[in-house]
Amino acid sequence: MKTALVHDWLIHMRGGEKVLEAMAELYPDAVIHTLFYRRSGLSPALARMKIKPSFLHYLPGIRHYYRWLLPFLPWVVSTLKIDSDTDLVISSSHCVAKGADVPPKALHVCYCHTPMRYIWGFEKEYLRHFPKVASALLGSIKNRLREWDNENCSRVHHFIANSENVRRRIREFYGRDAEVIYPPLDLSRFRPAGERKDYYLVVSAFVPYKRVDIVIQAFNGFDRKLLIVGSGPMSADYRRLRKSENITFLGPVPDPQLHQLYAEARALIFPTEEDFGIVPLEAQACGTPVLAYGKGGALESVRSGLFFDEQTPDAVRRTVLEFETAKISRAAIPAQVASFDKSCFQSKLKELIGRLLAAKEHAIR
C-alpha cells in the first residue's frame, strides 16, 4: 500500500509534529508532503523521512514570514504533487493540509488538529499582532477562505478529531462528524525524575492566542519564580513585558532538559484555550500538576490540577495561591494520563484506517 502524509509545515517539534511523528512510525515508507520544512528542527524519526515541499520551501527565510502569506496558502497547498498511484493519504491539518489534491483512487483521512483558527472563531486572538496589511487582507477575504475550507472538506473521506472539543468544531463549521483519537503521549520520554524545585513553568509557542502574556503579568511583582520555555514571533513583546527578575526565559530546550523542567516544577501553567494540548499531558506524565484555563481541550487533557475561569493575571495569581494550599499527590498523577500513551494512539489509528480501507474495498466490489 502506497501511503502519503501531508502536514502544513515542518520547522519544529510541537504537538502537531509529534502526531505526525507517530504516524511516520506506523508508515515508515510514506512520503511526507508539506509547504516547507527545516530538517534540523525535526526529530530523528521525521528527519529521516522523504519530504517533498512546495515552492515556498525555496524562498529565502520563509519560516520567518510565512504567517503573512496565510491568505495564499490554500492555493499553495493545491500545488503539492502526490503520486497518482497512492492508495492512502493522511493529512495532519491545522491549516490547509487537508486541501491537498488527492489522487481519485486514494482514501483520504484527515487528522484535524483544529479548523483554521484565523477564520473560524479565533480571528481577533490570532491576528491582533499581525502586520496591518496582512490582517486587513485576511479580514477582507475571510468569507472566501471559509468557502474554500468547506469546499475542500469534500475531498476528505473521513475526519479524525484530536479531541471532543475539536469534534464539536468540525461539526459546527464543516457539518461533518469525526472520530476522536487523542494525540500521542510518549511515556518513554516523559516520566517522573528528580526532586521538586521551587518554580512554576510555562511551555508554549510565543504566538498571541497562547496568552503567555497574562502569566508574565501575573508573576510581575509576585514573589514566585517562573521559567518560560518557548520561542516565536511574540518573543520580543514578552521580554519587554517582563518586569521581575523572578521571570526567566529559557528559549527552546531539547527534550531531556524539558523532561527535567517538567519533573521538577511545582506546577505547569497553561493559559491558552487550546484545541487539546499535549504540553499538559507531558507535564502530568512527569508527575507535575497543571494550572490551566478552564476552556477548550484542557478540560480533556488536564487530569490533575486546578482550572482558572478567566484569562487574566489576577485569575492566574488566585489559582497559584489556591494551588499552594491544595493537597495533590504527585505520585498518583502519571497513572491518570497513561491511557494517552503513543502505543494507544497508533493502535487506534491503525485499526480505524484498516476498517476504512476494508470498507472502501468492499464498496468497490
KOLTIDO-894076 format. One record per residue (C-alpha): residue number from 1; x, y, z. Coordinates in steps of 0.05 Angstrom, whole numbers. Layout:
N
<rec n="NUM" px="X" py="Y" pz="Z"/>
...
This chain:
365
<rec n="1" px="0" py="0" pz="0"/>
<rec n="2" px="29" py="66" pz="-22"/>
<rec n="3" px="19" py="120" pz="31"/>
<rec n="4" px="28" py="195" pz="33"/>
<rec n="5" px="27" py="240" pz="94"/>
<rec n="6" px="10" py="314" pz="87"/>
<rec n="7" px="27" py="366" pz="140"/>
<rec n="8" px="20" py="441" pz="137"/>
<rec n="9" px="94" py="459" pz="150"/>
<rec n="10" px="152" py="426" pz="186"/>
<rec n="11" px="200" py="472" pz="222"/>
<rec n="12" px="197" py="449" pz="295"/>
<rec n="13" px="171" py="394" pz="340"/>
<rec n="14" px="107" py="416" pz="373"/>
<rec n="15" px="42" py="379" pz="386"/>
<rec n="16" px="21" py="371" pz="313"/>
<rec n="17" px="91" py="347" pz="293"/>
<rec n="18" px="91" py="295" pz="349"/>
<rec n="19" px="26" py="268" pz="319"/>
<rec n="20" px="59" py="265" pz="251"/>
<rec n="21" px="120" py="231" pz="281"/>
<rec n="22" px="75" py="175" pz="309"/>
<rec n="23" px="42" py="168" pz="241"/>
<rec n="24" px="110" py="164" pz="207"/>
<rec n="25" px="129" py="107" pz="254"/>
<rec n="26" px="67" py="70" pz="230"/>
<rec n="27" px="81" py="85" pz="157"/>
<rec n="28" px="158" py="90" pz="151"/>
<rec n="29" px="157" py="85" pz="75"/>
<rec n="30" px="108" py="142" pz="66"/>
<rec n="31" px="127" py="207" pz="32"/>
<rec n="32" px="113" py="270" pz="72"/>
<rec n="33" px="85" py="328" pz="32"/>
<rec n="34" px="88" py="397" pz="64"/>
<rec n="35" px="91" py="471" pz="46"/>
<rec n="36" px="162" py="480" pz="72"/>
<rec n="37" px="208" py="447" pz="123"/>
<rec n="38" px="271" py="454" pz="164"/>
<rec n="39" px="301" py="385" pz="173"/>
<rec n="40" px="347" py="406" pz="230"/>
<rec n="41" px="285" py="425" pz="271"/>
<rec n="42" px="255" py="355" pz="267"/>
<rec n="43" px="261" py="293" pz="308"/>
<rec n="44" px="305" py="236" pz="281"/>
<rec n="45" px="243" py="197" pz="262"/>
<rec n="46" px="217" py="253" pz="218"/>
<rec n="47" px="284" py="277" pz="193"/>
<rec n="48" px="299" py="210" pz="161"/>
<rec n="49" px="233" py="211" pz="121"/>
<rec n="50" px="228" py="231" pz="48"/>
<rec n="51" px="199" py="301" pz="48"/>
<rec n="52" px="170" py="336" pz="-14"/>
<rec n="53" px="157" py="411" pz="-4"/>
<rec n="54" px="120" py="463" pz="-45"/>
<rec n="55" px="157" py="520" pz="-80"/>
<rec n="56" px="152" py="561" pz="-16"/>
<rec n="57" px="208" py="519" pz="13"/>
<rec n="58" px="257" py="551" pz="-34"/>
<rec n="59" px="241" py="623" pz="-15"/>
<rec n="60" px="297" py="651" pz="30"/>
<rec n="61" px="277" py="657" pz="103"/>
<rec n="62" px="206" py="632" pz="91"/>
<rec n="63" px="197" py="607" pz="163"/>
<rec n="64" px="205" py="679" pz="188"/>
<rec n="65" px="147" py="709" pz="148"/>
<rec n="66" px="102" py="652" pz="125"/>
<rec n="67" px="45" py="676" pz="170"/>
<rec n="68" px="39" py="738" pz="126"/>
<rec n="69" px="23" py="691" pz="69"/>
<rec n="70" px="-37" py="657" pz="102"/>
<rec n="71" px="-87" py="684" pz="51"/>
<rec n="72" px="-48" py="649" pz="-5"/>
<rec n="73" px="-34" py="581" pz="29"/>
<rec n="74" px="-99" py="548" pz="4"/>
<rec n="75" px="-74" py="557" pz="-67"/>
<rec n="76" px="-3" py="536" pz="-50"/>
<rec n="77" px="-25" py="470" pz="-18"/>
<rec n="78" px="-62" py="452" pz="-83"/>
<rec n="79" px="6" py="452" pz="-119"/>
<rec n="80" px="33" py="394" pz="-78"/>
<rec n="81" px="44" py="334" pz="-123"/>
<rec n="82" px="21" py="268" pz="-93"/>
<rec n="83" px="36" py="208" pz="-137"/>
<rec n="84" px="-24" py="184" pz="-176"/>
<rec n="85" px="-16" py="111" pz="-153"/>
<rec n="86" px="-21" py="130" pz="-79"/>
<rec n="87" px="-71" py="87" pz="-41"/>
<rec n="88" px="-76" py="124" pz="26"/>
<rec n="89" px="-68" py="198" pz="43"/>
<rec n="90" px="-68" py="220" pz="115"/>
<rec n="91" px="-68" py="295" pz="124"/>
<rec n="92" px="-47" py="324" pz="191"/>
<rec n="93" px="-81" py="391" pz="187"/>
<rec n="94" px="-90" py="453" pz="230"/>
<rec n="95" px="-88" py="500" pz="170"/>
<rec n="96" px="-92" py="478" pz="97"/>
<rec n="97" px="-61" py="408" pz="92"/>
<rec n="98" px="-129" py="375" pz="83"/>
<rec n="99" px="-136" py="415" pz="18"/>
<rec n="100" px="-81" py="377" pz="-18"/>
<rec n="101" px="-100" py="349" pz="-86"/>
<rec n="102" px="-111" py="275" pz="-72"/>
<rec n="103" px="-110" py="221" pz="-127"/>
<rec n="104" px="-180" py="197" pz="-145"/>
<rec n="105" px="-169" py="125" pz="-122"/>
<rec n="106" px="-137" py="144" pz="-55"/>
<rec n="107" px="-171" py="142" pz="13"/>
<rec n="108" px="-162" py="210" pz="46"/>
<rec n="109" px="-164" py="211" pz="122"/>
<rec n="110" px="-155" py="278" pz="156"/>
<rec n="111" px="-129" py="282" pz="227"/>
<rec n="112" px="-156" py="351" pz="244"/>
<rec n="113" px="-120" py="388" pz="300"/>
<rec n="114" px="-170" py="445" pz="290"/>
<rec n="115" px="-209" py="481" pz="236"/>
<rec n="116" px="-167" py="540" pz="213"/>
<rec n="117" px="-164" py="586" pz="274"/>
<rec n="118" px="-154" py="650" pz="236"/>
<rec n="119" px="-221" py="645" pz="200"/>
<rec n="120" px="-263" py="603" pz="248"/>
<rec n="121" px="-276" py="638" pz="313"/>
<rec n="122" px="-207" py="660" pz="336"/>
<rec n="123" px="-193" py="716" pz="287"/>
<rec n="124" px="-181" py="771" pz="338"/>
<rec n="125" px="-134" py="729" pz="382"/>
<rec n="126" px="-96" py="703" pz="322"/>
<rec n="127" px="-89" py="767" pz="282"/>
<rec n="128" px="-83" py="823" pz="333"/>
<rec n="129" px="-7" py="826" pz="326"/>
<rec n="130" px="-4" py="814" pz="251"/>
<rec n="131" px="21" py="870" pz="205"/>
<rec n="132" px="-39" py="914" pz="188"/>
<rec n="133" px="-36" py="899" pz="114"/>
<rec n="134" px="-37" py="823" pz="125"/>
<rec n="135" px="-92" py="828" pz="177"/>
<rec n="136" px="-135" py="873" pz="133"/>
<rec n="137" px="-126" py="826" pz="73"/>
<rec n="138" px="-146" py="765" pz="114"/>
<rec n="139" px="-206" py="802" pz="141"/>
<rec n="140" px="-229" py="823" pz="72"/>
<rec n="141" px="-226" py="752" pz="43"/>
<rec n="142" px="-247" py="713" pz="105"/>
<rec n="143" px="-313" py="692" pz="75"/>
<rec n="144" px="-279" py="667" pz="12"/>
<rec n="145" px="-229" py="628" pz="54"/>
<rec n="146" px="-286" py="597" pz="93"/>
<rec n="147" px="-318" py="576" pz="27"/>
<rec n="148" px="-252" py="546" pz="5"/>
<rec n="149" px="-245" py="509" pz="70"/>
<rec n="150" px="-315" py="479" pz="66"/>
<rec n="151" px="-306" py="460" pz="-7"/>
<rec n="152" px="-242" py="422" pz="9"/>
<rec n="153" px="-277" py="383" pz="64"/>
<rec n="154" px="-310" py="344" pz="7"/>
<rec n="155" px="-240" py="317" pz="-10"/>
<rec n="156" px="-236" py="285" pz="58"/>
<rec n="157" px="-268" py="216" pz="64"/>
<rec n="158" px="-262" py="212" pz="139"/>
<rec n="159" px="-245" py="261" pz="194"/>
<rec n="160" px="-208" py="245" pz="258"/>
<rec n="161" px="-210" py="298" pz="313"/>
<rec n="162" px="-156" py="306" pz="366"/>
<rec n="163" px="-209" py="318" pz="420"/>
<rec n="164" px="-283" py="323" pz="433"/>
<rec n="165" px="-272" py="398" pz="432"/>
<rec n="166" px="-248" py="396" pz="360"/>
<rec n="167" px="-300" py="345" pz="341"/>
<rec n="168" px="-354" py="396" pz="361"/>
<rec n="169" px="-319" py="450" pz="320"/>
<rec n="170" px="-315" py="404" pz="259"/>
<rec n="171" px="-389" py="390" pz="265"/>
<rec n="172" px="-405" py="464" pz="274"/>
<rec n="173" px="-362" py="492" pz="218"/>
<rec n="174" px="-359" py="435" pz="168"/>
<rec n="175" px="-423" py="397" pz="181"/>
<rec n="176" px="-383" py="332" pz="186"/>
<rec n="177" px="-375" py="283" pz="242"/>
<rec n="178" px="-307" py="257" pz="265"/>
<rec n="179" px="-279" py="201" pz="307"/>
<rec n="180" px="-237" py="223" pz="366"/>
<rec n="181" px="-166" py="196" pz="374"/>
<rec n="182" px="-127" py="234" pz="426"/>
<rec n="183" px="-56" py="256" pz="407"/>
<rec n="184" px="2" py="211" pz="428"/>
<rec n="185" px="40" py="220" pz="494"/>
<rec n="186" px="109" py="189" pz="492"/>
<rec n="187" px="115" py="157" pz="561"/>
<rec n="188" px="184" py="132" pz="543"/>
<rec n="189" px="209" py="204" pz="543"/>
<rec n="190" px="167" py="236" pz="598"/>
<rec n="191" px="164" py="206" pz="668"/>
<rec n="192" px="178" py="227" pz="740"/>
<rec n="193" px="250" py="245" pz="755"/>
<rec n="194" px="290" py="284" pz="807"/>
<rec n="195" px="264" py="326" pz="864"/>
<rec n="196" px="213" py="382" pz="861"/>
<rec n="197" px="242" py="452" pz="859"/>
<rec n="198" px="212" py="519" pz="874"/>
<rec n="199" px="189" py="546" pz="807"/>
<rec n="200" px="128" py="548" pz="762"/>
<rec n="201" px="134" py="531" pz="688"/>
<rec n="202" px="105" py="554" pz="622"/>
<rec n="203" px="119" py="515" pz="558"/>
<rec n="204" px="89" py="548" pz="496"/>
<rec n="205" px="97" py="576" pz="427"/>
<rec n="206" px="102" py="651" pz="430"/>
<rec n="207" px="40" py="669" pz="390"/>
<rec n="208" px="-17" py="714" pz="412"/>
<rec n="209" px="-73" py="664" pz="426"/>
<rec n="210" px="-29" py="624" pz="473"/>
<rec n="211" px="-36" py="682" pz="523"/>
<rec n="212" px="33" py="675" pz="555"/>
<rec n="213" px="27" py="750" pz="568"/>
<rec n="214" px="-23" py="740" pz="625"/>
<rec n="215" px="25" py="694" pz="662"/>
<rec n="216" px="82" py="743" pz="655"/>
<rec n="217" px="37" py="798" pz="681"/>
<rec n="218" px="14" py="754" pz="738"/>
<rec n="219" px="86" py="740" pz="761"/>
<rec n="220" px="110" py="812" pz="754"/>
<rec n="221" px="114" py="834" pz="827"/>
<rec n="222" px="93" py="764" pz="850"/>
<rec n="223" px="142" py="731" pz="897"/>
<rec n="224" px="146" py="667" pz="857"/>
<rec n="225" px="196" py="641" pz="807"/>
<rec n="226" px="172" py="630" pz="735"/>
<rec n="227" px="211" py="594" pz="679"/>
<rec n="228" px="186" py="602" pz="608"/>
<rec n="229" px="205" py="554" pz="552"/>
<rec n="230" px="190" py="571" pz="480"/>
<rec n="231" px="200" py="618" pz="422"/>
<rec n="232" px="161" py="652" pz="367"/>
<rec n="233" px="141" py="719" pz="337"/>
<rec n="234" px="118" py="747" pz="404"/>
<rec n="235" px="186" py="737" pz="437"/>
<rec n="236" px="207" py="810" pz="438"/>
<rec n="237" px="139" py="832" pz="464"/>
<rec n="238" px="141" py="781" pz="520"/>
<rec n="239" px="211" py="801" pz="541"/>
<rec n="240" px="190" py="875" pz="544"/>
<rec n="241" px="131" py="855" pz="587"/>
<rec n="242" px="177" py="823" pz="639"/>
<rec n="243" px="187" py="868" pz="700"/>
<rec n="244" px="211" py="817" pz="751"/>
<rec n="245" px="278" py="783" pz="760"/>
<rec n="246" px="239" py="721" pz="782"/>
<rec n="247" px="218" py="710" pz="710"/>
<rec n="248" px="268" py="674" pz="665"/>
<rec n="249" px="263" py="660" pz="590"/>
<rec n="250" px="298" py="595" pz="572"/>
<rec n="251" px="283" py="594" pz="497"/>
<rec n="252" px="272" py="527" pz="462"/>
<rec n="253" px="303" py="469" pz="500"/>
<rec n="254" px="319" py="397" pz="479"/>
<rec n="255" px="274" py="340" pz="504"/>
<rec n="256" px="320" py="316" pz="561"/>
<rec n="257" px="322" py="386" pz="591"/>
<rec n="258" px="247" py="396" pz="580"/>
<rec n="259" px="234" py="330" pz="615"/>
<rec n="260" px="275" py="353" pz="675"/>
<rec n="261" px="240" py="420" pz="677"/>
<rec n="262" px="172" py="387" pz="676"/>
<rec n="263" px="191" py="337" pz="730"/>
<rec n="264" px="220" py="389" pz="779"/>
<rec n="265" px="168" py="444" pz="771"/>
<rec n="266" px="117" py="459" pz="826"/>
<rec n="267" px="64" py="463" pz="771"/>
<rec n="268" px="56" py="477" pz="697"/>
<rec n="269" px="15" py="538" pz="679"/>
<rec n="270" px="-26" py="530" pz="616"/>
<rec n="271" px="-63" py="596" pz="600"/>
<rec n="272" px="-90" py="582" pz="530"/>
<rec n="273" px="-156" py="559" pz="502"/>
<rec n="274" px="-124" py="502" pz="464"/>
<rec n="275" px="-154" py="452" pz="416"/>
<rec n="276" px="-127" py="396" pz="460"/>
<rec n="277" px="-58" py="408" pz="489"/>
<rec n="278" px="-1" py="358" pz="491"/>
<rec n="279" px="41" py="401" pz="539"/>
<rec n="280" px="-5" py="388" pz="599"/>
<rec n="281" px="-1" py="313" pz="585"/>
<rec n="282" px="76" py="314" pz="583"/>
<rec n="283" px="78" py="352" pz="649"/>
<rec n="284" px="29" py="304" pz="683"/>
<rec n="285" px="68" py="244" pz="657"/>
<rec n="286" px="126" py="273" pz="696"/>
<rec n="287" px="84" py="277" pz="759"/>
<rec n="288" px="71" py="352" pz="755"/>
<rec n="289" px="1" py="382" pz="764"/>
<rec n="290" px="-27" py="434" pz="716"/>
<rec n="291" px="-60" py="501" pz="728"/>
<rec n="292" px="-100" py="513" pz="665"/>
<rec n="293" px="-151" py="560" pz="635"/>
<rec n="294" px="-215" py="520" pz="641"/>
<rec n="295" px="-239" py="521" pz="570"/>
<rec n="296" px="-226" py="481" pz="507"/>
<rec n="297" px="-182" py="419" pz="503"/>
<rec n="298" px="-152" py="428" pz="572"/>
<rec n="299" px="-217" py="402" pz="601"/>
<rec n="300" px="-199" py="336" pz="568"/>
<rec n="301" px="-123" py="334" pz="577"/>
<rec n="302" px="-116" py="361" pz="648"/>
<rec n="303" px="-130" py="304" pz="698"/>
<rec n="304" px="-93" py="333" pz="758"/>
<rec n="305" px="-90" py="406" pz="778"/>
<rec n="306" px="-135" py="467" pz="781"/>
<rec n="307" px="-172" py="510" pz="730"/>
<rec n="308" px="-180" py="586" pz="727"/>
<rec n="309" px="-241" py="614" pz="693"/>
<rec n="310" px="-214" py="679" pz="663"/>
<rec n="311" px="-153" py="695" pz="621"/>
<rec n="312" px="-129" py="750" pz="667"/>
<rec n="313" px="-66" py="759" pz="711"/>
<rec n="314" px="-110" py="762" pz="773"/>
<rec n="315" px="-142" py="696" pz="757"/>
<rec n="316" px="-73" py="664" pz="748"/>
<rec n="317" px="-48" py="692" pz="814"/>
<rec n="318" px="-111" py="669" pz="852"/>
<rec n="319" px="-103" py="599" pz="824"/>
<rec n="320" px="-29" py="595" pz="843"/>
<rec n="321" px="-47" py="615" pz="914"/>
<rec n="322" px="-104" py="564" pz="916"/>
<rec n="323" px="-58" py="510" pz="889"/>
<rec n="324" px="-7" py="523" pz="944"/>
<rec n="325" px="-58" py="505" pz="997"/>
<rec n="326" px="-85" py="444" pz="959"/>
<rec n="327" px="-64" py="373" pz="973"/>
<rec n="328" px="-46" py="338" pz="908"/>
<rec n="329" px="-8" py="271" pz="907"/>
<rec n="330" px="45" py="278" pz="854"/>
<rec n="331" px="59" py="203" pz="857"/>
<rec n="332" px="-12" py="189" pz="832"/>
<rec n="333" px="-11" py="236" pz="772"/>
<rec n="334" px="26" py="195" pz="718"/>
<rec n="335" px="-24" py="138" pz="722"/>
<rec n="336" px="-81" py="187" pz="706"/>
<rec n="337" px="-52" py="200" pz="636"/>
<rec n="338" px="-26" py="131" pz="620"/>
<rec n="339" px="-83" py="118" pz="571"/>
<rec n="340" px="-55" py="173" pz="525"/>
<rec n="341" px="8" py="133" pz="511"/>
<rec n="342" px="33" py="134" pz="439"/>
<rec n="343" px="21" py="59" pz="431"/>
<rec n="344" px="-54" py="72" pz="444"/>
<rec n="345" px="-55" py="126" pz="391"/>
<rec n="346" px="-21" py="83" pz="340"/>
<rec n="347" px="-64" py="21" pz="352"/>
<rec n="348" px="-128" py="62" pz="347"/>
<rec n="349" px="-105" py="97" pz="284"/>
<rec n="350" px="-83" py="32" pz="251"/>
<rec n="351" px="-148" py="-2" pz="269"/>
<rec n="352" px="-191" py="55" pz="242"/>
<rec n="353" px="-153" py="61" pz="176"/>
<rec n="354" px="-155" py="-14" pz="167"/>
<rec n="355" px="-230" py="-12" pz="176"/>
<rec n="356" px="-238" py="46" pz="127"/>
<rec n="357" px="-195" py="13" pz="74"/>
<rec n="358" px="-235" py="-52" pz="81"/>
<rec n="359" px="-300" py="-14" pz="74"/>
<rec n="360" px="-273" py="22" pz="12"/>
<rec n="361" px="-251" py="-44" pz="-19"/>
<rec n="362" px="-319" py="-76" pz="-4"/>
<rec n="363" px="-355" py="-16" pz="-37"/>
<rec n="364" px="-313" py="-24" pz="-100"/>
<rec n="365" px="-331" py="-98" pz="-105"/>
